[in-house]
Amino acid sequence: MIIEMRTYRTKPGRRAEFLEIFKAKSLPAHQQIGMKILGPFLSVEDADVFFFMRGFPDLESRGPMKDRFYEGELWKRELEHKLLPMLEKYDVVLVEAEGGLGAWH
Protein backbone atom coordinates (compact mmCIF):
# COMPACT_ATOMS: atom_id res chain seq x y z
CA MET A 1 0.00 0.00 0.00
CA ILE A 2 1.17 3.51 -0.86
CA ILE A 3 0.33 6.13 1.74
CA GLU A 4 0.34 9.90 1.60
CA MET A 5 1.00 11.24 5.08
CA ARG A 6 -0.66 14.65 4.90
CA THR A 7 -0.23 17.61 7.28
CA TYR A 8 -2.60 20.57 6.89
CA ARG A 9 -2.39 24.00 8.50
CA THR A 10 -5.58 25.99 8.15
CA LYS A 11 -5.80 29.73 8.41
CA PRO A 12 -6.33 30.75 12.04
CA GLY A 13 -9.58 29.44 13.47
CA ARG A 14 -10.68 27.58 10.31
CA ARG A 15 -9.77 23.97 11.23
CA ALA A 16 -13.24 22.98 12.54
CA GLU A 17 -15.02 24.39 9.48
CA PHE A 18 -12.52 22.75 7.11
CA LEU A 19 -12.91 19.37 8.83
CA GLU A 20 -16.70 19.57 8.82
CA ILE A 21 -16.69 19.89 5.02
CA PHE A 22 -13.85 17.36 4.66
CA LYS A 23 -15.74 14.70 6.65
CA ALA A 24 -19.12 15.36 5.03
CA LYS A 25 -18.07 15.71 1.39
CA SER A 26 -14.43 14.89 0.67
CA LEU A 27 -14.05 11.73 2.74
CA PRO A 28 -17.02 9.91 1.14
CA ALA A 29 -15.80 10.91 -2.34
CA HIS A 30 -12.34 9.50 -1.59
CA GLN A 31 -13.87 6.25 -0.36
CA GLN A 32 -16.10 5.96 -3.43
CA ILE A 33 -13.01 6.12 -5.65
CA GLY A 34 -11.27 3.47 -3.54
CA MET A 35 -8.82 5.63 -1.61
CA LYS A 36 -8.44 4.68 2.03
CA ILE A 37 -8.42 7.39 4.70
CA LEU A 38 -7.06 7.12 8.22
CA GLY A 39 -7.81 10.15 10.36
CA PRO A 40 -8.14 13.05 10.61
CA PHE A 41 -5.98 13.49 13.68
CA LEU A 42 -6.08 16.86 15.42
CA SER A 43 -2.90 18.43 16.73
CA VAL A 44 -3.13 19.00 20.48
CA GLU A 45 -0.34 21.56 20.25
CA ASP A 46 -1.71 23.73 17.45
CA ALA A 47 -5.43 24.41 16.98
CA ASP A 48 -4.92 25.07 13.26
CA VAL A 49 -3.15 21.81 12.35
CA PHE A 50 -4.43 18.33 11.55
CA PHE A 51 -3.10 15.20 9.92
CA PHE A 52 -4.53 12.34 7.90
CA MET A 53 -3.25 9.52 5.76
CA ARG A 54 -4.58 8.67 2.31
CA GLY A 55 -3.90 5.16 1.03
CA PHE A 56 -3.71 3.66 -2.44
CA PRO A 57 -3.38 -0.02 -3.44
CA ASP A 58 -0.09 0.67 -5.26
CA LEU A 59 1.95 3.44 -6.86
CA GLU A 60 0.46 2.82 -10.32
CA SER A 61 -3.11 3.42 -9.10
CA ARG A 62 -2.27 6.60 -7.16
CA GLY A 63 -2.24 9.00 -10.12
CA PRO A 64 -5.46 7.81 -11.77
CA MET A 65 -7.31 7.71 -8.44
CA LYS A 66 -6.19 11.23 -7.53
CA ASP A 67 -7.17 12.41 -11.02
CA ARG A 68 -10.68 10.98 -10.56
CA PHE A 69 -11.06 13.05 -7.39
CA TYR A 70 -9.40 16.31 -8.45
CA GLU A 71 -10.88 16.32 -11.96
CA GLY A 72 -14.33 15.34 -10.67
CA GLU A 73 -17.38 17.55 -10.41
CA LEU A 74 -17.39 17.66 -6.60
CA TRP A 75 -13.85 19.03 -6.37
CA LYS A 76 -14.02 21.35 -9.37
CA ARG A 77 -17.47 22.83 -8.71
CA GLU A 78 -17.59 22.90 -4.92
CA LEU A 79 -14.72 21.76 -2.74
CA GLU A 80 -11.77 23.46 -4.45
CA HIS A 81 -13.35 26.89 -3.96
CA LYS A 82 -14.42 26.18 -0.36
CA LEU A 83 -11.43 24.29 1.04
CA LEU A 84 -8.35 25.79 -0.59
CA PRO A 85 -9.00 29.34 0.68
CA MET A 86 -9.13 27.97 4.26
CA LEU A 87 -5.63 26.48 4.02
CA GLU A 88 -2.42 28.24 4.91
CA LYS A 89 -0.29 25.31 3.73
CA TYR A 90 -0.09 21.54 3.48
CA ASP A 91 2.69 19.00 3.24
CA VAL A 92 2.65 15.48 1.83
CA VAL A 93 5.12 12.67 2.49
CA LEU A 94 4.75 9.57 0.31
CA VAL A 95 5.58 6.24 1.98
CA GLU A 96 5.10 2.55 1.32
CA ALA A 97 3.52 0.35 3.98
CA GLU A 98 4.32 -3.29 4.44
CA GLY A 99 1.68 -5.65 5.80
CA GLY A 100 -1.79 -4.84 7.12
CA LEU A 101 -2.62 -1.52 8.69
CA GLY A 102 -5.90 -2.18 10.49
CA ALA A 103 -8.63 0.45 10.78
CA TRP A 104 -8.66 2.12 7.38
CA HIS A 105 -12.05 3.51 6.26
C-alpha positions, 0 to 999 in steps of 0.5 A: 500500500502507498500512503500519503502522510498529509499535514494541513495548516488551516488559516487561524480558526478555520480547522473545525469548518474545514474538517466539517466539510472534509468529513461530510463531502471529501471523505465519502468521495475519496472512499467511493473512488477506492482511496483509504483514509485514516484520520483526521488526527487533530494536533493537540499543540496547534489548533490550526493543524491536523493530519490524515493519511490517504492510502492507495493499493499501489503506486500505479493506481495513485495518479489515476485515483487522484485524477478521478477526485481532483478532476471530478465535479465535486472538487471542481465545482464545490470543494476546491473553492471552499477548502483551498482558501481555508488552508495556509499550507499543506505537506505530503510525504509519500511512503510505502507500507508493508503488511496490514494496517488495520482500521482504514475507512 
